[in-house]
């Protein structure tokens, strides 16, 4: 299939496919007599893998390490499990951080309900988020 057909099959722009090729996520495509890139089903499968891995939060660099392991004939399952566990830890940390931020924002909103804008002084930028004294 040609790059446009491949792009349509996975819902990506052709430029993204070329970018993935430059990054080594996809093998260099065969070229037809006319110089056009031609792709087979294995490239389609690899692109779908990349999309699924990205949806799981993996970066292109991390995805590249998985592909490299597989291309070298190794089963990347242990590596993938390590990456996913790391992502999950980061997500849980981010959720805790966001919960703290939510609490802070709720407190500021509550505070804003009781403040009078006329009480702001020239040294205060905004009483709502002014440091408590």
C-alpha positions in Angstrom: 0.0 0.0 0.0 1.1 3.6 -0.5 1.7 6.1 2.3 -1.7 7.7 1.8 -3.5 4.4 2.1 -1.4 3.5 5.2 -2.1 6.9 6.7 -5.9 6.4 6.1 -5.8 2.9 7.6 -4.4 4.2 10.9 -5.9 7.7 11.0 -2.5 9.5 10.9 -1.1 12.1 8.6 1.5 11.0 6.1 3.9 13.4 7.7 3.6 11.4 11.0 4.5 8.2 9.2 7.5 9.8 7.7 8.5 11.1 11.1 8.2 7.6 12.6 10.5 6.3 9.8 13.1 9.0 10.6 12.9 8.1 14.3 13.4 4.4 13.5 10.0 3.3 14.8 9.2 2.0 11.3 11.6 0.2 8.9 12.6 2.0 5.8 9.9 1.3 3.2 10.3 -0.4 -0.1 10.2 1.9 -3.1 8.2 1.2 -6.2 9.7 1.8 -9.7 8.1 5.3 -9.5 10.0 6.0 -6.2 6.8 5.9 -4.1 7.0 4.3 -0.7 5.2 1.0 -0.5 4.2 -0.6 2.8 3.0 -4.1 3.8 0.8 -5.4 6.6 3.7 -5.6 9.0 4.1 -1.8 8.9 0.4 -1.4 9.5 0.7 -3.7 12.5 3.7 -1.8 13.8 1.9 1.6 13.5 -1.1 0.2 15.4 1.4 -1.0 18.1 2.9 2.5 18.3 -0.6 4.1 18.6 -1.6 1.6 21.4 1.6 2.1 23.2 1.2 5.9 23.1 -2.4 5.6 24.4 -0.8 3.7 27.3 1.3 6.8 28.0 4.6 5.6 26.6 6.8 8.1 24.9 8.2 7.5 21.4 11.6 6.9 22.9 10.3 4.2 25.2 8.3 2.7 22.3 11.6 2.7 20.3 13.3 0.7 23.0 10.6 -1.9 22.9 10.8 -2.1 19.1 14.6 -2.4 19.2 14.4 -5.3 21.6 11.9 -7.1 19.4 13.9 -6.3 16.2 17.0 -7.8 17.9 15.0 -11.0 18.5 14.3 -10.5 22.2 10.9 -10.7 23.8 10.3 -7.3 25.4 7.6 -8.3 27.9 9.8 -7.7 31.1 10.9 -4.3 29.7 7.4 -3.3 28.9 6.2 -4.3 32.3 8.9 -2.2 33.9 7.9 0.8 31.7 4.2 0.4 32.5 4.8 0.1 36.2 6.9 3.3 36.1 4.1 5.0 34.2 1.5 3.9 36.7 3.6 5.2 39.6 4.0 8.5 37.8 0.2 8.6 37.2 -0.6 7.9 40.8 1.8 10.6 41.9 0.2 13.1 39.5 -3.2 12.1 40.8 -2.1 12.9 44.4 -0.6 16.2 43.2 -3.8 17.1 41.4 -5.9 16.2 44.4 -3.8 18.6 46.5 -4.2 21.3 43.8 -7.9 20.7 43.8 -8.1 21.2 47.5 -6.1 24.5 47.2 -8.3 25.8 44.4 -11.4 24.9 46.4 -10.1 26.9 49.3 -9.3 29.9 47.1 -12.8 29.8 45.6 -14.3 29.6 49.1 -12.0 32.5 50.2 -13.1 34.6 47.2 -16.7 34.4 48.3 -16.0 36.3 51.5 -13.5 38.9 50.3 -14.4 42.5 49.2 -12.4 43.8 46.3 -12.5 47.2 47.9 -10.3 45.8 50.7 -7.3 45.3 48.3 -4.5 47.6 49.0 -1.9 48.9 46.6 0.6 46.3 47.9 -1.8 43.5 47.2 -2.3 42.3 43.7 -5.3 40.2 44.6 -6.6 39.3 48.0 -7.9 36.0 46.8 -4.4 34.6 46.2 -2.5 36.9 48.5 -0.2 35.0 51.0 -1.9 34.7 54.3 -0.4 36.9 57.1 
